[in-house]
Amino acid sequence: MKAVIPAAGLGTRFLPATKAQPKEMLPVFNKPTIQYVVEEAVASGIDDILIITGKGKRSIEDHFDKSFELEYFLKNCGKLDNLKEIEAISEMADIYYVRQKKQEGLGDAIRCAKKHVDGDAFAVLLGDTITRSNTPCTKQLLDIYGKYEASTIAIEKVPDEKVERYGIIKGNQLSDTLYEIEDLVEKPKLQDAPSNLAITGRYILTPEIFDHLESVTPGFGGEIQLTDAMRSLDKIYGHIFEGKIYDIGNTVEWLKSSIEIALEDPDVGGDLKTYLSAIVK
């Protein structure tokens, strides 16, 4: 199976930091956000990855490309641990790129992947969402897809104040973590939401999604919404992801993500915890 990572958004909520760099390249602790996403795909057994980019996203390609000058410098300086880490970035997967020509929504970005996935089911991992768990989120979805052979998406329970930020599902509960989805609504008002189960940025989609993306009309925000196209699928399941989700879509959540991940690092976690304890009154 192939993976598609949409990374074409303008990142306006992070301006001015994203004026000259993609929000997907903003570091979460010591790695750019999108590297965590690619690593999840690889850990799930996927090594063919298409990244949907846009204008001003060239640094994403540079990050996953070889850096001969840097590698030569690290080797000559004897920094072999750094060299190994840098080489691994460019060797972890076969990564391809295509540009989304216009900012017409996530659904339009997915349409750009049609030729690459070539009629097969494929994974979608949003480039501004990090997941962490013993079993990667995408692998959890792949296991469910292997059983039902139908589109499957990751969902999570969110508090009332966050319902308006997400696509929300209505579904028939099949087990503690699995729902057969009956309907999906993109960013509803709390009073109109069918549940508090939110779509979390990880999907396994069957190729029929492309037919629905072609016929769907612009929805929320005047954009082609993937959620609207998924509503027309014959069968779709929602899996409550077992793990931690970091939404890097706004500055506060991005800061929280960096702090939480840094606290787990054995080299800096102790010092950071001491510092935070000292400044929080």
C-alpha atoms as a printed R data frame, in Angstrom:
    type eleno elety resid chain resno       x      y       z
1   ATOM     1    CA   MET     A     1   0.000  0.000   0.000
2   ATOM     2    CA   LYS     A     2   1.065  3.575  -0.682
3   ATOM     3    CA   ALA     A     3   0.711  6.566   1.609
4   ATOM     4    CA   VAL     A     4  -0.355 10.107   0.760
5   ATOM     5    CA   ILE     A     5   0.627 13.043   2.979
6   ATOM     6    CA   PRO     A     6  -1.188 16.328   2.207
7   ATOM     7    CA   ALA     A     7   1.155 19.211   3.037
8   ATOM     8    CA   ALA     A     8   0.016 22.056   0.806
9   ATOM     9    CA   GLY     A     9  -1.694 24.380   3.290
10  ATOM    10    CA   LEU     A    10  -0.524 27.947   3.783
11  ATOM    11    CA   GLY     A    11  -0.165 27.700   7.564
12  ATOM    12    CA   THR     A    12  -1.754 31.090   8.180
13  ATOM    13    CA   ARG     A    13  -2.326 30.351  11.883
14  ATOM    14    CA   PHE     A    14   1.454 30.277  12.347
15  ATOM    15    CA   LEU     A    15   2.312 33.555  10.636
16  ATOM    16    CA   PRO     A    16   4.840 35.122  10.579
17  ATOM    17    CA   ALA     A    17   6.793 31.888  11.281
18  ATOM    18    CA   THR     A    18   5.356 30.292   8.128
19  ATOM    19    CA   LYS     A    19   5.907 33.239   5.806
20  ATOM    20    CA   ALA     A    20   8.998 31.591   4.282
21  ATOM    21    CA   GLN     A    21   8.797 27.997   5.552
22  ATOM    22    CA   PRO     A    22   6.073 25.326   5.545
23  ATOM    23    CA   LYS     A    23   4.244 24.720   8.802
24  ATOM    24    CA   GLU     A    24   5.014 21.017   8.289
25  ATOM    25    CA   MET     A    25   8.697 21.888   8.712
26  ATOM    26    CA   LEU     A    26   8.209 23.617  12.050
27  ATOM    27    CA   PRO     A    27  10.151 21.556  14.611
28  ATOM    28    CA   VAL     A    28   8.400 19.574  17.292
29  ATOM    29    CA   PHE     A    29  11.254 19.221  19.771
30  ATOM    30    CA   ASN     A    30  14.154 18.149  17.545
31  ATOM    31    CA   LYS     A    31  12.467 17.051  14.295
32  ATOM    32    CA   PRO     A    32  10.198 18.767  11.773
33  ATOM    33    CA   THR     A    33   6.564 17.779  12.136
34  ATOM    34    CA   ILE     A    34   6.392 15.986   8.803
35  ATOM    35    CA   GLN     A    35   9.297 13.703   9.680
36  ATOM    36    CA   TYR     A    36   7.237 12.188  12.490
37  ATOM    37    CA   VAL     A    37   4.461 11.578   9.942
38  ATOM    38    CA   VAL     A    38   6.754  9.875   7.431
39  ATOM    39    CA   GLU     A    39   8.252  7.757  10.220
40  ATOM    40    CA   GLU     A    40   4.756  6.587  11.186
41  ATOM    41    CA   ALA     A    41   4.037  5.478   7.619
42  ATOM    42    CA   VAL     A    42   7.330  3.587   7.470
43  ATOM    43    CA   ALA     A    43   6.729  1.987  10.883
44  ATOM    44    CA   SER     A    44   3.356  0.824   9.522
45  ATOM    45    CA   GLY     A    45   5.089 -1.010   6.670
46  ATOM    46    CA   ILE     A    46   4.665  1.624   3.947
47  ATOM    47    CA   ASP     A    47   7.731  2.797   2.029
48  ATOM    48    CA   ASP     A    48   6.084  4.405  -1.035
49  ATOM    49    CA   ILE     A    49   4.954  7.888  -0.028
50  ATOM    50    CA   LEU     A    50   3.486 10.771  -2.024
51  ATOM    51    CA   ILE     A    51   3.617 14.214  -0.418
52  ATOM    52    CA   ILE     A    52   1.155 16.780  -1.782
53  ATOM    53    CA   THR     A    53   2.946 20.121  -1.673
54  ATOM    54    CA   GLY     A    54   2.340 23.665  -2.827
55  ATOM    55    CA   LYS     A    55   4.202 26.877  -3.494
56  ATOM    56    CA   GLY     A    56   6.971 27.557  -0.996
57  ATOM    57    CA   LYS     A    57   7.281 23.947   0.161
58  ATOM    58    CA   ARG     A    58  10.639 23.107  -1.415
59  ATOM    59    CA   SER     A    59  12.295 22.707   1.988
60  ATOM    60    CA   ILE     A    60  10.229 19.540   2.541
61  ATOM    61    CA   GLU     A    61  11.866 17.967  -0.502
62  ATOM    62    CA   ASP     A    62  15.291 19.156   0.610
63  ATOM    63    CA   HIS     A    63  14.807 17.653   4.064
64  ATOM    64    CA   PHE     A    64  14.168 14.141   2.739
65  ATOM    65    CA   ASP     A    65  16.838 14.379   0.031
66  ATOM    66    CA   LYS     A    66  20.494 13.490   0.514
67  ATOM    67    CA   SER     A    67  22.743 16.289   1.752
68  ATOM    68    CA   PHE     A    68  26.188 15.439   0.394
69  ATOM    69    CA   GLU     A    69  27.983 18.475   1.833
70  ATOM    70    CA   LEU     A    70  26.537 17.978   5.306
71  ATOM    71    CA   GLU     A    71  27.253 14.248   5.267
72  ATOM    72    CA   TYR     A    72  30.846 14.893   4.124
73  ATOM    73    CA   PHE     A    73  31.321 17.459   6.884
74  ATOM    74    CA   LEU     A    74  29.938 15.168   9.596
75  ATOM    75    CA   LYS     A    75  32.092 12.269   8.437
76  ATOM    76    CA   ASN     A    76  35.288 14.351   8.415
77  ATOM    77    CA   CYS     A    77  34.506 15.734  11.872
78  ATOM    78    CA   GLY     A    78  33.963 12.265  13.273
79  ATOM    79    CA   LYS     A    79  30.341 13.012  14.167
80  ATOM    80    CA   LEU     A    80  29.264  9.545  13.115
81  ATOM    81    CA   ASP     A    81  26.091  9.393  15.217
82  ATOM    82    CA   ASN     A    82  24.845 12.587  13.546
83  ATOM    83    CA   LEU     A    83  25.888 11.219  10.153
84  ATOM    84    CA   LYS     A    84  23.918  8.013  10.679
85  ATOM    85    CA   GLU     A    85  20.826  9.983  11.705
86  ATOM    86    CA   ILE     A    86  21.008 12.294   8.673
87  ATOM    87    CA   GLU     A    87  21.587  9.438   6.219
88  ATOM    88    CA   ALA     A    88  18.578  7.573   7.635
89  ATOM    89    CA   ILE     A    89  16.246 10.467   6.780
90  ATOM    90    CA   SER     A    90  16.928 10.203   3.046
91  ATOM    91    CA   GLU     A    91  16.883  6.393   3.032
92  ATOM    92    CA   MET     A    92  13.748  5.619   5.032
93  ATOM    93    CA   ALA     A    93  11.322  5.538   2.084
94  ATOM    94    CA   ASP     A    94  10.748  6.276  -1.593
95  ATOM    95    CA   ILE     A    95   9.185  9.731  -1.446
96  ATOM    96    CA   TYR     A    96   7.494 11.442  -4.390
97  ATOM    97    CA   TYR     A    97   5.982 14.900  -4.724
98  ATOM    98    CA   VAL     A    98   3.162 16.573  -6.611
99  ATOM    99    CA   ARG     A    99   1.899 20.136  -6.272
100 ATOM   100    CA   GLN     A   100  -1.648 21.135  -5.505
101 ATOM   101    CA   LYS     A   101  -2.146 23.937  -8.021
102 ATOM   102    CA   LYS     A   102  -4.844 25.815  -6.092
103 ATOM   103    CA   GLN     A   103  -5.838 26.016  -2.426
104 ATOM   104    CA   GLU     A   104  -9.173 24.220  -2.816
105 ATOM   105    CA   GLY     A   105  -9.240 22.061   0.287
106 ATOM   106    CA   LEU     A   106  -8.136 18.671   1.554
107 ATOM   107    CA   GLY     A   107 -10.411 16.832  -0.850
108 ATOM   108    CA   ASP     A   108  -8.766 18.551  -3.801
109 ATOM   109    CA   ALA     A   109  -5.311 17.698  -2.415
110 ATOM   110    CA   ILE     A   110  -6.297 14.013  -2.268
111 ATOM   111    CA   ARG     A   111  -7.470 14.186  -5.896
112 ATOM   112    CA   CYS     A   112  -3.872 15.000  -6.845
113 ATOM   113    CA   ALA     A   113  -2.868 11.495  -5.711
114 ATOM   114    CA   LYS     A   114  -5.140  9.579  -8.097
115 ATOM   115    CA   LYS     A   115  -2.504  8.648 -10.666
116 ATOM   116    CA   HIS     A   116   0.076  7.723  -8.052
117 ATOM   117    CA   VAL     A   117  -2.095  5.271  -6.099
118 ATOM   118    CA   ASP     A   118  -3.117  3.674  -9.422
119 ATOM   119    CA   GLY     A   119  -6.457  2.152  -8.485
120 ATOM   120    CA   ASP     A   120  -5.430  0.697  -5.121
121 ATOM   121    CA   ALA     A   121  -6.473  1.464  -1.562
122 ATOM   122    CA   PHE     A   122  -4.104  3.926   0.094
123 ATOM   123    CA   ALA     A   123  -3.284  5.516   3.438
124 ATOM   124    CA   VAL     A   124  -3.633  9.238   4.140
125 ATOM   125    CA   LEU     A   125  -1.676 10.877   6.947
126 ATOM   126    CA   LEU     A   126  -2.207 14.595   7.489
127 ATOM   127    CA   GLY     A   127   1.097 16.444   7.590
128 ATOM   128    CA   ASP     A   128   0.201 18.522  10.660
129 ATOM   129    CA   THR     A   129  -0.840 15.692  12.987
130 ATOM   130    CA   ILE     A   130   1.519 13.495  15.009
131 ATOM   131    CA   THR     A   131   0.397 10.238  16.591
132 ATOM   132    CA   ARG     A   132   2.344  8.169  19.108
133 ATOM   133    CA   SER     A   133   1.577  4.652  20.314
134 ATOM   134    CA   ASN     A   134   3.078  1.193  20.645
135 ATOM   135    CA   THR     A   135   1.340  0.171  17.424
136 ATOM   136    CA   PRO     A   136   1.391  3.047  14.900
137 ATOM   137    CA   CYS     A   137  -2.004  4.593  14.213
138 ATOM   138    CA   THR     A   138  -1.799  3.825  10.495
139 ATOM   139    CA   LYS     A   139  -0.924  0.184  11.249
140 ATOM   140    CA   GLN     A   140  -4.001 -0.067  13.487
141 ATOM   141    CA   LEU     A   141  -6.132  1.141  10.561
142 ATOM   142    CA   LEU     A   142  -4.405 -1.237   8.147
143 ATOM   143    CA   ASP     A   143  -5.288 -4.154  10.409
144 ATOM   144    CA   ILE     A   144  -8.960 -3.162  10.370
145 ATOM   145    CA   TYR     A   145  -8.890 -2.630   6.610
146 ATOM   146    CA   GLY     A   146  -7.410 -6.118   6.236
147 ATOM   147    CA   LYS     A   147 -10.437 -7.538   8.056
148 ATOM   148    CA   TYR     A   148 -13.245 -5.522   6.450
149 ATOM   149    CA   GLU     A   149 -11.693 -4.373   3.126
150 ATOM   150    CA   ALA     A   150 -13.444 -1.025   3.442
151 ATOM   151    CA   SER     A   151 -12.335  2.546   4.068
152 ATOM   152    CA   THR     A   152 -11.327  3.084   7.681
153 ATOM   153    CA   ILE     A   153 -10.520  6.290   9.539
154 ATOM   154    CA   ALA     A   154  -9.057  7.118  12.946
155 ATOM   155    CA   ILE     A   155 -11.361  8.871  15.392
156 ATOM   156    CA   GLU     A   156 -11.051 10.206  18.942
157 ATOM   157    CA   LYS     A   157 -13.398 11.508  21.605
158 ATOM   158    CA   VAL     A   158 -13.000 15.284  21.981
159 ATOM   159    CA   PRO     A   159 -14.364 17.705  24.604
160 ATOM   160    CA   ASP     A   160 -17.343 19.880  23.681
161 ATOM   161    CA   GLU     A   161 -15.230 23.005  23.171
162 ATOM   162    CA   LYS     A   162 -13.229 21.282  20.408
163 ATOM   163    CA   VAL     A   163 -16.111 19.784  18.415
164 ATOM   164    CA   GLU     A   164 -16.269 22.739  16.003
165 ATOM   165    CA   ARG     A   165 -12.619 22.195  14.973
166 ATOM   166    CA   TYR     A   166 -13.095 18.724  13.483
167 ATOM   167    CA   GLY     A   167 -15.100 16.504  11.205
168 ATOM   168    CA   ILE     A   168 -17.525 14.583  13.446
169 ATOM   169    CA   ILE     A   169 -19.016 11.134  12.848
170 ATOM   170    CA   LYS     A   170 -22.352  9.495  13.502
171 ATOM   171    CA   GLY     A   171 -21.974  5.753  13.787
172 ATOM   172    CA   ASN     A   172 -23.176  2.355  14.922
173 ATOM   173    CA   GLN     A   173 -20.851  1.036  17.630
174 ATOM   174    CA   LEU     A   174 -19.534 -2.448  16.843
175 ATOM   175    CA   SER     A   175 -17.024 -2.755  19.707
176 ATOM   176    CA   ASP     A   176 -15.296 -0.617  22.319
177 ATOM   177    CA   THR     A   177 -13.127  1.012  19.627
178 ATOM   178    CA   LEU     A   178 -14.891  0.355  16.292
179 ATOM   179    CA   TYR     A   179 -17.834  2.111  14.663
180 ATOM   180    CA   GLU     A   180 -19.607  1.580  11.361
181 ATOM   181    CA   ILE     A   181 -20.023  5.162  10.207
182 ATOM   182    CA   GLU     A   182 -23.450  6.349   9.089
183 ATOM   183    CA   ASP     A   183 -22.683 10.022   8.520
184 ATOM   184    CA   LEU     A   184 -19.911 12.620   8.788
185 ATOM   185    CA   VAL     A   185 -20.213 16.375   9.306
186 ATOM   186    CA   GLU     A   186 -17.378 18.841   8.730
187 ATOM   187    CA   LYS     A   187 -16.818 21.219  11.681
188 ATOM   188    CA   PRO     A   188 -20.400 21.365  12.982
189 ATOM   189    CA   LYS     A   189 -21.676 23.648  15.704
190 ATOM   190    CA   LEU     A   190 -21.818 21.761  18.995
191 ATOM   191    CA   GLN     A   191 -25.622 21.732  18.989
192 ATOM   192    CA   ASP     A   192 -25.635 20.217  15.484
193 ATOM   193    CA   ALA     A   193 -22.924 17.610  16.070
194 ATOM   194    CA   PRO     A   194 -24.090 13.965  15.936
195 ATOM   195    CA   SER     A   195 -21.452 12.904  18.513
196 ATOM   196    CA   ASN     A   196 -18.149 13.938  20.050
197 ATOM   197    CA   LEU     A   197 -16.173 11.470  17.908
198 ATOM   198    CA   ALA     A   198 -13.774 13.461  15.748
199 ATOM   199    CA   ILE     A   199 -11.792 12.500  12.659
200 ATOM   200    CA   THR     A   200  -8.123 12.678  13.616
201 ATOM   201    CA   GLY     A   201  -6.098 12.867  10.404
202 ATOM   202    CA   ARG     A   202  -5.397  9.207   9.581
203 ATOM   203    CA   TYR     A   203  -7.295  7.313   6.887
204 ATOM   204    CA   ILE     A   204  -7.263  4.170   4.767
205 ATOM   205    CA   LEU     A   205  -9.303  4.959   1.657
206 ATOM   206    CA   THR     A   206 -10.488  2.720  -1.152
207 ATOM   207    CA   PRO     A   207 -10.025  4.073  -4.697
208 ATOM   208    CA   GLU     A   208 -13.747  4.755  -5.111
209 ATOM   209    CA   ILE     A   209 -13.132  7.925  -3.083
210 ATOM   210    CA   PHE     A   210 -11.878  9.613  -6.259
211 ATOM   211    CA   ASP     A   211 -15.266  9.270  -7.992
212 ATOM   212    CA   HIS     A   212 -16.931 10.944  -5.036
213 ATOM   213    CA   LEU     A   213 -14.321 13.700  -4.898
214 ATOM   214    CA   GLU     A   214 -15.057 14.516  -8.534
215 ATOM   215    CA   SER     A   215 -18.789 14.846  -7.942
216 ATOM   216    CA   VAL     A   216 -18.862 16.560  -4.539
217 ATOM   217    CA   THR     A   217 -19.671 20.269  -4.472
218 ATOM   218    CA   PRO     A   218 -17.616 22.784  -2.451
219 ATOM   219    CA   GLY     A   219 -18.553 22.586   1.217
220 ATOM   220    CA   PHE     A   220 -17.311 24.224   4.421
221 ATOM   221    CA   GLY     A   221 -15.165 27.266   3.602
222 ATOM   222    CA   GLY     A   222 -15.950 26.936  -0.104
223 ATOM   223    CA   GLU     A   223 -13.451 24.065  -0.383
224 ATOM   224    CA   ILE     A   224 -13.628 20.469  -1.600
225 ATOM   225    CA   GLN     A   225 -14.004 18.630   1.686
226 ATOM   226    CA   LEU     A   226 -12.770 15.057   2.015
227 ATOM   227    CA   THR     A   227 -15.382 14.558   4.735
228 ATOM   228    CA   ASP     A   228 -18.197 15.318   2.262
229 ATOM   229    CA   ALA     A   229 -16.833 12.792  -0.242
230 ATOM   230    CA   MET     A   230 -16.470 10.093   2.428
231 ATOM   231    CA   ARG     A   231 -20.172 10.455   3.271
232 ATOM   232    CA   SER     A   232 -20.995  8.814  -0.073
233 ATOM   233    CA   LEU     A   233 -18.816  5.742   0.387
234 ATOM   234    CA   ASP     A   234 -20.702  2.452   0.487
235 ATOM   235    CA   LYS     A   235 -18.992  1.375   3.682
236 ATOM   236    CA   ILE     A   236 -16.668  3.169   6.080
237 ATOM   237    CA   TYR     A   237 -15.453  2.371   9.580
238 ATOM   238    CA   GLY     A   238 -14.135  4.547  12.391
239 ATOM   239    CA   HIS     A   239 -11.525  3.275  14.845
240 ATOM   240    CA   ILE     A   240 -10.866  5.016  18.160
241 ATOM   241    CA   PHE     A   241  -7.114  5.340  18.009
242 ATOM   242    CA   GLU     A   242  -5.284  3.725  20.904
243 ATOM   243    CA   GLY     A   243  -2.491  6.195  21.652
244 ATOM   244    CA   LYS     A   244  -1.655  9.902  21.866
245 ATOM   245    CA   ILE     A   245  -2.551 12.442  19.178
246 ATOM   246    CA   TYR     A   246  -0.792 15.783  18.759
247 ATOM   247    CA   ASP     A   247  -2.663 18.297  16.606
248 ATOM   248    CA   ILE     A   248  -0.052 20.737  15.278
249 ATOM   249    CA   GLY     A   249  -2.741 22.910  13.711
250 ATOM   250    CA   ASN     A   250  -2.394 25.850  16.080
251 ATOM   251    CA   THR     A   251   0.410 27.463  18.073
252 ATOM   252    CA   VAL     A   252  -0.715 26.375  21.544
253 ATOM   253    CA   GLU     A   253  -1.053 22.700  20.601
254 ATOM   254    CA   TRP     A   254   2.263 22.873  18.747
255 ATOM   255    CA   LEU     A   255   4.005 24.222  21.845
256 ATOM   256    CA   LYS     A   256   2.397 21.579  24.059
257 ATOM   257    CA   SER     A   257   3.537 18.857  21.668
258 ATOM   258    CA   SER     A   258   7.156 20.019  21.737
259 ATOM   259    CA   ILE     A   259   7.170 20.185  25.518
260 ATOM   260    CA   GLU     A   260   5.578 16.766  26.033
261 ATOM   261    CA   ILE     A   261   7.883 15.018  23.575
262 ATOM   262    CA   ALA     A   262  10.955 16.808  24.938
263 ATOM   263    CA   LEU     A   263  10.072 15.765  28.489
264 ATOM   264    CA   GLU     A   264  10.317 12.126  27.366
265 ATOM   265    CA   ASP     A   265  13.836 12.604  25.987
266 ATOM   266    CA   PRO     A   266  16.453 11.184  28.382
267 ATOM   267    CA   ASP     A   267  19.026 13.850  27.477
268 ATOM   268    CA   VAL     A   268  16.919 16.962  28.088
269 ATOM   269    CA   GLY     A   269  13.764 15.804  29.865
270 ATOM   270    CA   GLY     A   270  15.130 16.188  33.407
271 ATOM   271    CA   ASP     A   271  16.518 19.676  32.894
272 ATOM   272    CA   LEU     A   272  13.345 20.805  31.125
273 ATOM   273    CA   LYS     A   273  11.120 19.495  33.925
274 ATOM   274    CA   THR     A   274  13.220 21.345  36.506
275 ATOM   275    CA   TYR     A   275  13.026 24.555  34.463
276 ATOM   276    CA   LEU     A   276   9.253 24.318  33.986
277 ATOM   277    CA   SER     A   277   8.725 23.670  37.697
278 ATOM   278    CA   ALA     A   278  10.748 26.784  38.504
279 ATOM   279    CA   ILE     A   279   8.836 29.160  36.228
280 ATOM   280    CA   VAL     A   280   5.313 27.873  36.863
281 ATOM   281    CA   LYS     A   281   3.939 29.529  39.986
